[in-house]
Amino acid sequence: MAGAIVYVPIMVGAGWAIGYGLGDYIKPLRRAVGNIEHVALWIVFGAAAALLLWRAIRAARGRRS
């Protein structure tokens, strides 16, 4: 707990200072990252759905044998 009392305020303060100092540069980057996040989310969702479908097909074939 003592470590968190020291560590958390330092990290929050550093993040705030960087965000405040680079605010004009971060706005366009934030828009680009937001778009990339949506694409990455759909890729992960599609991969998970494909994996579940593949495992269901494999399980169904295993039952037939």
QUICOR-V35672 format. One line per field, one symbol per residue. burial: + if it has 9 or more other ideal C-beta (glycine too) atoms within 8 Angstrom, else -. Layout:
burial->???
This chain:
burial->------------------+------+---------------------------------------
